[in-house]
Amino acid sequence: MEVTRTLARFVVESEFSQIPDSVKREAVRSLLNWVGCAVGGSRHTTIDRALAAVRPFQGQEQAVLLGRSERTDVLNAALLNGIASHVFDFDDTHLKTIIHPAGPIAAALTALAHHVKMTGPELLHAFILGVEVECRIGNAVYPAHYDIGWHITGTAGVFGAAAAVGKILKLNEQQMIWALGTAGTQSSGFREMFGTMCKPFHPGRAAQNGLLSAFLAQQNFTSSDRVLEAPRGFAHVMSTERNFSEITDNLGKTYEIALNTYKPFACGIVIHPSIDGCAQIRNKYKLKAEDIERIDLKVAPLVLELTGKRTPRTGLESKFSVFHSCAVAIIYGAAGEAEYSDECVADPKVIALRDRVDAVADKSIRDDEVHVQVTLKNGTKHDLHVEHAVGSLEHPMSNEALEAKFRAMAQEILTPAETDRLIGICWNILDQTDAAALNRAAVPKSLAVEAAD
């Protein structure tokens, strides 16, 4: 079967009118969540350092950086906005593959909107298709690809970014195949980088590389026609197992973005059940850290594999510590940006409780499930089984909760009025005649004035 060609043809021939309204609505929710995360992460030290590294070599100042005064060229805007959207690990998750779908796709498309005029509906259509390509390719190789150490958001995301941009550029079938091929040869990202600045670099680089792949294909820059299925192509080289039917079956009938979920907590998704359980017990019994003798967790194996850092040293590392996360859930009843700061990681009170948390992996436990037992110093035990964590498909975040999350992320960057305007543009993206209006609304007016002076 010509897997790559089948996927490319689907993207090229897709019509927005063919996509169900329910899928469009979820895509709008995904876009809103991504914009909030990108604005919220825009002032992180990671972005400052990345911008300082690329700025001496950047091209024309074509595109805005969300939440900042600086402008850069389109390719570097995709890189930097993609990094910003993932730096807090607060973005969306396709639970079937643990891909963070929006990052590579939205970062590429919003940067492109400064270079190629597109409407809101055109952006949303390309966004849906990019996520479809990214997640279907992820489905075909997960979990084997992930298990051997690849960060699947980076490796699969580059394909989605290339497809989305290619749709806007109106690539023909052969050009779309070349775009996917060029994207595939740039596919990378190691799980070894989790807890460092390189983790958010992966979706940013995937956005940038996917964008470049589509630009190259537009100029008839060739690549393999079989990047996905060839014996020396992506699926065979980068995974020990593969199922190409996950890519080709029901194309245009089902959409992966309909399975998207959103994080209520700013950390690795597999920790969310544990945070949810600890916060529920804390709130129900009004517990304080000094009351607690120990916290015992029964978790899915992936929890300890991904988030087993017992003594995190930095805020970024703490996002991959189930022990830290449970401690802050008990102490603060929250697990947002502040609870994953360097200062919080070094707080003696957090460290003391963190050291009283223990976790055991159980293969019978699902990734969105946990058993929590809190033992108090007086001998009382409180048990809770979280069957599906808040934010999962079975317990999704509401539109109101997504808005509240957005406002919390943006509150130190945008004024309340600016936040309202940006949220309104996101919800009404299908009414926008110029998709770049979203980017411009994401720059604080005070900074925009400073940048113009």
N, C-alpha and C positions, 0 to 999 in steps of 0.2 A: 504494500500500500504506500502511496505517496503522501506520507503524513504531513510533511512541511508544506507541500503544495495544497493539500486539502485545507489546512489551517489558513494559509495565505489567501486562498480563494474566498473562504468564508469572510475574512475581514474586508477584503476588497468589495465583495458583493453585498455586504450587510446594508440594510436600509433602516433608518431610525424608526420608521413607522412600524417595522416588524417586531420591535422590542416591546414586551409587555409593560404596561404602566407600573406594575408592582416592581419590576426590575429598575425602571427609571427612578422610582421613588427611593429605592435603596441606594442607588448610585448618588442621588442628591445627598442622602444622609452620610454616605462615605466621603463625599467631597467636603461637606461641612466639617466633619470630624478632622479630616486631613488639614484643612486650612487653619483650624484652631490649634492643632498640634504644631504646624509650621510657624505660625505667629508666636506661639508660646515658647518654642525652642530657639527663636531667632537671635536671642541675645546671649546664648550659652557660650562659654569659653571655647567650645569646640568650633563654633562658627567663626568666632574671632580669629582663631588660629588658621582655619582653612582659608578664610578670606585673605589673611595676611600672606599666605603661601602663594595663592594664585593671582593676586591683584597685580603684581609687577609684570605679569605675562598676559593679562586679559586683553580681549579685543575691545570693540566699541561698547560704550555704556548703553546697551540696548534695553535691558530688562531690570525691573526692580527686584530687590530682595525683600521678601515678606517680613514686615515688622521692623525694617531697618531703613536708613537713609541712603545707603550706597546703591549704586547701579553697577551692573557688570554685563558682559556679553551673554548671549542666550545660553551657550553651552555651560558656562560656569554658574549661571543662575539656576539651571537645572540641578547641578551638583550641590550647590549650597542650600537651596530650598529643600532638596531631598534629604540632606544631612539634618537640617533643622527640624524637619517633620518627624524624624525618628530618634532624635537625641535624647528625649525623655522616655522612649519606649512606651509611648502613650497612644500610639496610632492603632489602626484597625487590624484585625486578625481573621484570616480565613482558617478556621480551626481544623479543617480537614488536612491541611498541609503546614500550618503555622506560618504561612506567608503573610506578610504585612502588605496587602495588595495596593493600597492607594499610593504609597510613597514614590516608587519609581515612575508610575504612570502620571500622577497629578503633577509631580515636579517637572516632568518633561513637557507636559501639555501647557501648563501655566507659563513656563518660560517661552515656549513656542508662540504663545498668544501675543507676545510683544514683537514678533517677527513676521508672523503670518496671520492675517485677519481671520478670525473665526467667531462664530456666534456661540452663545451658551449651549444651544442644542447640539451644535457640532462638537463642542468640547465634551459634552456629556456622552454623546454617542461614542466618540473615540475612547473616552475613559472606560466605558463599559466593555468595549472590545479589547482594550489593553489588559484589563483585569481578566477577561475571559482567556486570552492567550496565556498570560502569566500563570494563572491558576490551573488551567488544563495541563500545561506542561509540568507544573508542579505535581499535579495528581498522578501523572504518568510515572514519576520516579520516586515519589514519597512512599514509604519512609526511608527506603534504602539509601537514597541520595543524601538525605539529611543525616542518617546514622553514621555515614563514613566521614562526616565533618564539614559538608558544604552548608553555608548559610543560604537557604533557599530563596529568601527575599531578594538577595543580590543575584543569584544565579538564574532564577526564573524571571525576575523583574526586568532584566534587560530585554528579554523577548517582548514582554508586554509594552514597554516603553517604545520600542521600535515599531511595533504594530500600531499603537495609538497614534504616534507621530506620522507614520506612513499613511494612515487613514486621512489625516488632515491634509497631507501633501498630495493626496489623490494618486498614490502609487498604483501602477497596474499590477497584475498578478505576478509577473516575473520580477518586477522591482520589489514587491513585498517579500517574495521568497529570498531575494538577495539581502533585504534588510534583516530578515530573521537570521540568515546565515552569518552576516557580519556581527549581529548581536551575539549570536551563539559563540563565536570565537573569542568574544570578550567576556563571557560569562564567568564570574568568580565571586569569591567571598567565603571566608573560612569561619567556622564556629569558634575557633581558637580566639577570635577577636572579641568575643562577647565580654562586656565589662570595660571595654576601651573605646576610644574615639573612632576606631575603625568600624565598629558595628554600625553606627548611623552613616558612616562613609559608604557602606555597601549599597543601600537604596539610592543615595545621591549619585554614586558612580554609575549605577545601573540606569538611572534617568539620563545622565549625560551620555553614556555610551549608546543607549538606545536611540537617543536623539541624533547622535552622529551617524549611527547605522542607517537611519532613514534618510538623512541628508546625502550620504554616500550613494545609497540606492537610487535616489532621485537623479543622480548624475550617471546612472548605469554602471556603478562600481560593482563588480561581480563578486559572488561568493558561491559556495556549494548550494545545489538545489535540494540537498537532503540533510541539512544540518541536524535535524532531530533524530532521524531514523537510521542514518548510515552507520556501518560498523565502526567507523572512527569518528562518529558524530557525538552530539551532546549526551544522548540517553545511554549509549553504550560505554562511552569513556568515563562519564561522571556519575554513573550509578551501577550498582551490582544487580539491580532488578529494574524492569520497565514494563509498562502496559500501555501500548499506543492507543488502545481503544478509549482510554481516558481522555485522549486528545480529540479523537474524531467522532465518537458516538454522540448523537443528539445535538450536534452543533446547530445553534440557532433555535433549539427547542428548550434547552435549560441554560441558565446563566449562573456562573459561579458567584457573581457579586450578590446574588440573593442569599448566599450563605455567609455574608460578611458579618462580623461582630465587632464591638467597640469596647475599649477598655475603660472601666471605672477607676482603675488603679494604674499608676505610672511605672509599671515593671513588667517583667516577663509574664506572659499570659498564663503559664502553668502554675504560677504562684497565686493566682486570683482566688481559687477556691479556699485556700488556706487563710488568706487575708479576710475574705468574706466570712468564713467560719469564726475566726478570732474576733472580728469586729462585732458579729452578732452576739457572741457570748459576753463580750465586754459590755455591750450596751444593755443586754437583758439583765445582767446581774450587777451592773455598775461596778465592774472590777477595776482595781488599780494594780499597777505593776508590783508594788510591795506586798500585795496579797497573795501572789502566785508563787508556788513552789516549782512547778514545771508545766510545760506545754508539750503534749505528745501528738504527733500527726501520723496518719496513715495515708500515704499519697501514691499517685501514679509514678512508675519508675522514671519517667521523663523529668519529673520535678527535681529529683536529686541529681540527675545527669546534667540538667541545664542550670539549676539554681541552687547548687549545693555548697556555695561559698559560705563557709562558717564564719570567717573573720574578714569581711570586706574592708578595704582600706579607703575607698573613695565612694562618692555618690553613684558613679556609673557602675562600680562593682556591686554595690548594694542592691541594684535592680536584679541581680542574679543570686540573691541570697534569700531563701525562704525563711531563714532564721531571723534575719533583720526585719523582713517584711511582717512576720507575725508579731515581733516585738513592737513595731510602730503601730500596728493595728490595735494592739492592746493599749498602748500608752496614749495614742492620739485618736484612735478610732478612724484613722485615715491612712492613705498611702498615696499621696500626691507628690508633686515636685518637691515640696519642702521636706517630706519624710525620706527623700532620696538625695539629700544634699550632703556635701562633705561634712558639714557641721553636725548633722544628725547622726551620721555614721560614727562620729567620734564622741557622741554624748555618752557619758558613763552610765546613765540610767538605761539607755537603749542597749548598750553593750551588756550590762548586767542581766537584763531580761533575755536578750538574744542567746546568751550562753545557757539559759534554762529551757531552750526550745530543742526538741529532738524530733526527727522524722524517720520513718521506715517506709521503704518502697514496697508496694503490693501490686502484683500484675493484674489483680482483679479490679483495681481502681481505675476509672476512666480519667482522662486528662482534666476534665472540668469538675471533678468530684474530690471530696476529702472527708476523712473522719478526724475530728478534733476532740482532744480531751485536755481540759485545763484542770490541774490539781492545785488546790489552794493550800496555804501553809497550815490551815486548821484541819486538813484532811478531806475537805469537801471536793468532790469531782463534778465537773460540768462537761457533758458530752454533747456533740452536735455532728450530725451527718449532713454535709452539704451535697445534695444530689447533683445540682447544676448551679455553678457559680453565677452571680450577677454579671451581666454582660454576655452570657452565652446565648446561643440560639433559643434555648428553652426559657431563658430569663433575660430577654434583651433590654438594652437601654432605650428608654422612650425618647421622643424628640425633645421633650422638655429637659430630660437628663443630659442629652447631647449639648443642648444650648447652655445649660449650667456649666458643664465641663468646659465648653468653648470660652465662656465668660471668665472662668477661673484662670484659664491659660493666658488670656489676653489682658487681664486686668492691670498688669504693670507695664503694658506696652501701648495699648489703645485706650482712649477715653471711653466712657460708657456709650456716648453717642456714636463714636467711630465703630465700636464693637457692634452696636445695634445695626448700623448700616451694612457692615460686612456680613453679619449673619443674614440680613435680609437679602443681600445679593446671592449668597450661597443657596438659601431656600428657593429663590426665584431665578436660578441660573437659566432656566428654560425661557425666560423672558428677556434675557440679555442679548442685545444685538452686537455687543463687543465684549467678548469673554475677558479681555485684558482689564476690564473695569474691576473685576474681582481683585487682581493684583494691586491695582492702584489704591483700592479701598483698604488694603492691608498694610499700607504705609501710614504711620501716624502723621497727621497734618503738620505737627510741629517739626518733625524730621524732614518732611517733604519740603517745607519752607527753608529749613537750614541747608538742605542739599542743593536748593536752587540758588542760594545766595553766593 
